[in-house]
Amino acid sequence: MSSPNRAFWETVQSIIIALVLAFLIRTFLVESFIVQGRSMEVTLFDGERLFVEKLSYRWHEPQRGDIVVFRYPLDPSRDFIKRVIAVGGDYVEIRMGQIYVNGQAIQEPYVANRDLQSYPKTRVPPGSIFVLGDNRRNSEDSRVFGAVDLRYVKGRAFLVYWPISKIQFLTQGR
């Protein structure tokens, strides 16, 4: 095979390998998302870009405090990002804006914009999570659409990477 033909086929081969690797990484490991809206302020802001890891939930379910991306239950073509407040089997209740999980009031230092809404005591079904936005006055969340089936969860947000001035790892409860 002549040198120009060999170089061409090596380039094609490299491009195919790169595309396959990118597909596998995006499908099974990490995906980039853009925050749309104000429901997670002051933790996340409209227009920020973040990475969501998809691997850990293959071995364990989301935990309270995780920030998750999921398909919106009322329109699965849309993605939402919220914080996990309760998991399957938990009882969740909201009284005058205070969240109770299994009868215990939880501390939420990440909530800057509380509301005084209430929500009746409800058991989160097994295989589901109860999610709320950190900006309670401006969030469509489980108070509206109920618990989210784990099949809809895409992954856990772990890193804000844009804008560069706001790069940060997202930890549980932050």
C-alpha positions in Angstrom: 0.0 0.0 0.0 1.4 3.4 -0.9 2.3 5.9 1.8 -0.6 8.4 1.0 -3.2 5.6 1.0 -1.8 4.2 4.3 -1.8 7.6 5.9 -5.4 8.1 4.8 -6.6 4.8 6.3 -4.7 5.4 9.5 -6.4 8.7 9.8 -9.9 7.2 9.1 -9.1 4.5 11.7 -8.1 7.1 14.3 -11.2 9.1 13.7 -13.5 6.0 14.1 -11.7 5.0 17.3 -12.1 8.5 18.7 -15.8 8.6 17.8 -16.4 5.2 19.4 -14.5 6.2 22.6 -16.4 9.5 22.8 -19.8 7.6 22.4 -18.9 5.1 25.1 -17.7 7.8 27.5 -20.8 9.9 27.0 -23.1 7.0 27.2 -21.7 5.2 30.2 -19.3 7.5 32.2 -19.7 11.3 32.0 -22.0 13.7 30.2 -22.0 17.5 30.1 -25.2 19.4 30.9 -26.2 23.1 30.9 -28.1 24.4 33.9 -31.3 26.0 32.6 -33.3 28.2 34.9 -33.0 29.4 38.5 -34.4 26.4 40.5 -31.0 25.4 41.9 -29.7 28.9 42.9 -27.5 29.5 45.0 -25.8 26.2 44.3 -26.0 26.3 40.5 -26.9 29.2 38.2 -28.6 29.5 34.8 -26.1 28.9 32.0 -23.5 27.1 34.1 -22.1 23.9 32.5 -21.4 20.8 34.6 -20.3 17.2 34.3 -22.6 14.4 35.4 -21.1 11.0 36.2 -23.3 8.0 35.3 -21.3 5.2 36.7 -21.8 5.2 40.5 -25.6 4.7 40.3 -25.0 1.4 38.6 -23.8 0.1 41.9 -25.8 2.1 44.4 -28.9 4.3 44.4 -28.8 8.1 44.8 -28.3 9.3 48.3 -29.9 12.2 50.2 -28.1 15.4 49.3 -26.9 14.3 45.8 -27.6 16.7 43.0 -29.0 14.6 40.1 -29.9 15.0 36.5 -33.0 13.1 35.5 -35.6 13.0 32.7 -38.6 15.2 33.6 -41.4 12.7 34.5 -44.1 14.8 32.7 -42.0 15.2 29.5 -39.1 12.7 29.3 -37.6 14.6 26.4 -36.4 17.3 28.9 -33.8 17.0 31.6 -34.1 18.5 35.1 -31.5 19.0 37.8 -32.5 18.9 41.5 -31.3 17.8 44.9 -32.3 14.4 46.4 -34.2 15.0 49.7 -35.5 11.5 50.3 -35.0 8.0 48.9 -37.3 5.0 48.5 -38.9 4.0 51.7 -38.4 7.4 53.4 -41.3 9.5 54.6 -41.1 13.1 53.6 -43.2 16.0 54.8 -42.9 19.8 54.5 -44.4 22.0 57.2 -44.2 25.8 56.6 -41.1 25.3 54.5 -39.3 23.0 57.0 -38.4 19.6 55.5 -38.9 16.4 57.6 -37.5 13.1 56.5 -38.6 10.1 58.6 -39.9 12.6 61.2 -36.6 14.4 61.6 -36.1 18.0 60.5 -33.2 18.3 58.1 -30.8 21.2 57.9 -30.4 22.7 54.5 -27.6 25.3 54.4 -27.7 25.3 50.6 -31.3 26.8 50.5 -31.2 30.5 50.3 -34.7 31.2 49.1 -37.1 29.3 51.4 -40.9 29.4 51.0 -43.6 28.6 53.6 -45.3 25.9 51.6 -46.4 22.7 53.2 -46.6 19.2 51.7 -48.4 16.2 53.3 -46.5 13.4 54.8 -45.8 11.0 51.9 -43.9 7.7 51.6 -41.4 7.7 48.8 -42.0 4.5 46.8 -39.2 2.0 46.6 -37.1 2.6 43.4 -37.8 6.3 43.5 -36.4 9.6 44.9 -38.0 12.8 46.2 -36.2 15.9 44.7 -36.4 19.6 45.4 -34.7 22.6 43.9 -32.5 24.6 46.2 -34.4 27.8 45.2 -37.7 26.6 46.6 -39.8 29.6 45.5 -38.7 29.1 41.9 -38.7 25.3 41.4 -40.9 22.7 39.8 -40.0 19.6 41.7 -41.4 16.6 43.5 -44.0 18.8 45.1 -45.5 19.2 41.7 -44.7 15.9 39.8 -44.2 13.5 42.7 -41.3 11.1 43.3 -38.9 10.4 40.4 -38.5 6.8 39.3 -34.9 5.7 39.4 -35.1 4.7 35.7 -35.3 8.4 34.9 -32.1 9.3 36.7 -29.2 10.0 34.3 -26.5 10.6 36.9 -25.0 12.7 39.7 -23.7 16.2 39.0 -20.1 16.4 40.4 -18.3 19.3 38.7 -19.2 22.8 37.5 -16.6 23.5 34.8 -18.0 26.7 33.1 -17.6 29.6 33.5 -14.0 29.1 34.5 -14.4 31.5 37.4 -16.9 29.2 39.0 -15.2 25.9 38.7 -16.1 23.7 41.7 -16.7 20.2 42.7 -20.2 19.6 44.0 -20.3 17.6 47.2 -23.3 16.1 49.0 -25.2 18.8 50.9 -23.5 21.7 49.0 
